[in-house]
């Protein structure tokens, strides 16, 4: 909206406010007049009529105060105008209705009312709102007619007898009000034309004044320009010659710059520091990187921020703006979505240019495609992660050293043993400090021989020092660490041989004691040969039985046949379905991690055992493919109860071992809790056609361990259709 239009609107608004002010003054006059009449009426003894008038005048006074406050604030919205009009008409008509109903039947046609309504309509004419004026005319006619009809139908005969109260008389009075309304509409229209004419004249005069002022300014400016032109012409001749020379140099430099930019490996750019990174210039290499043309990027068909991967946009904006706010250069890697939908990794480096106030004007830099190297890096990191996880899984210390003897890798067992931080790049741990001074020089010399290629690999015994300062004997198997056929350090495995040394000492001590005992008892040998022979034979048998029992327990903990079958399945999956192979590997790792962590525990929580069983069942499902189904229906309220570690695995393995199954007749195994403290495992009986000799080790193992640890005994039941095992929960 131009300035003239705004002025016209302001003038109309001011005229409308004048009409509002006139209405407010009229109401104050009306309120004052009525207040005097109320006092006179009260003194005359008409208290009831006075109370009605007092209520209406109070409402009218409060409303007029509100309208007065709005006028002072120049607040005059449409809705407030209509409320004001409705209130004015409502007060008059309600007062008329009250008087007609309660006191004077002639009030409905009183001259005062007939005069008051036209005055009110006339005052609303000056609001210059034709819709509002039309509304109050129609509303007044309808309200006035409704009041009359209400009184008329209550006493028709009375109203028909009086000429001034008859419907015909009311019709003429209503027509009179409507006629006054039409005159007011015409008056408002004429008044508005006068205002429009006045506004047009004011506008014309303002435009004329503006033209005169503009001509004066043009004349003054022309005089100044002529004088300045005379001064500049002389300097301009010199500048033309200088500009020709500079133009030649500029073109030469531009050609050199374009040649350099074209030969750069990345895309050079200049952009605005806004949320879209609006490009002002970008070299043609950008098309090779993201597939979009220079024209598409520079014209805004595709904003550069829209090319950035949605997950990387906040990070890019935060890093770049953080560095630019400090007036520092920035470097970062992020992903782009090419025009074909492929992910492209880029490396961007750049800086900002600033105005004289230090505000950022532009961002300039270069964008390089690093997709190939980035994917190689990601694959290498993933491989490194899996390698480290595998190393952490091993129960011995595995390490890697650089040529200076600093640790560059140590698995979890080693870090826990020696108290080493996981972030070896920052801590720079010197590995040889974890050995006694007597062995330090020897271990350093052996490392130098490996680094020089003098020896390929070696193993030696040393004395190490753990994180608590305790010394213990170790055997180190070490070999050179090579990268691109160059020795960059060494790697090895550290075996704690404390138990072995103690065993050797015990054996040496026992040997010495036996030799002494032999010398003392040499004379008694012949006499007690038979007794000692029988005792030795019995001892050997007991030792054999004990070792056999331990061997069977260990064999049940980690079944080599199961491991062999699992590795065969994994080999097949790697070729067919690598993603499933990865899941298979993770669950196999969980199974054997559970075996290592819980093999020495007497009891574990049911939730821990179930987590292990879920991984074990996952491996079974992959191996037998819809032939074995394990259903676990156990409430979480039983998860804190205790159970023997690997007991469920032995039961499930026993069911698989002794039953036949196929996709048509799968093996169904169910696990649930009975009586809140008995874990039930049952399976359908489908005995194999080929008989497998049962050693009974698995179920005997469970029975014996439960008896020793808890004093409770599991139950084994075999029906015609099912085999059921019930083990107590502790």
Secondary structure as UniProt FT lines:
FT   HELIX           3..43
FT   TURN            44..45
FT   HELIX           47..72
FT   TURN            73..74
FT   HELIX           78..102
FT   HELIX           105..109
FT   HELIX           111..125
FT   TURN            126..127
FT   HELIX           130..152
FT   TURN            153..154
FT   HELIX           156..161
FT   TURN            163..165
FT   HELIX           167..263
FT   STRAND          267..271
FT   TURN            275..276
FT   STRAND          279..282
FT   HELIX           285..290
FT   HELIX           294..298
FT   TURN            299..300
FT   HELIX           304..307
FT   HELIX           310..325
FT   TURN            326..327
FT   STRAND          330..337
FT   TURN            339..340
FT   STRAND          343..354
FT   TURN            356..357
FT   STRAND          360..369
FT   HELIX           371..393
FT   STRAND          397..402
FT   TURN            403..404
FT   STRAND          406..410
FT   HELIX           412..418
FT   HELIX           424..427
FT   HELIX           431..434
FT   HELIX           437..452
FT   STRAND          457..465
FT   TURN            467..468
FT   STRAND          471..483
FT   TURN            484..485
FT   STRAND          486..496
FT   HELIX           498..557
FT   HELIX           560..576
FT   HELIX           578..598
FT   TURN            599..600
FT   STRAND          604..605
FT   HELIX           606..624
FT   STRAND          628..633
FT   HELIX           636..638
FT   TURN            639..640
FT   STRAND          642..643
FT   TURN            645..646
FT   HELIX           647..658
FT   STRAND          667..674
FT   TURN            675..677
FT   STRAND          678..684
FT   HELIX           697..709
FT   STRAND          715..718
FT   STRAND          722..728
//
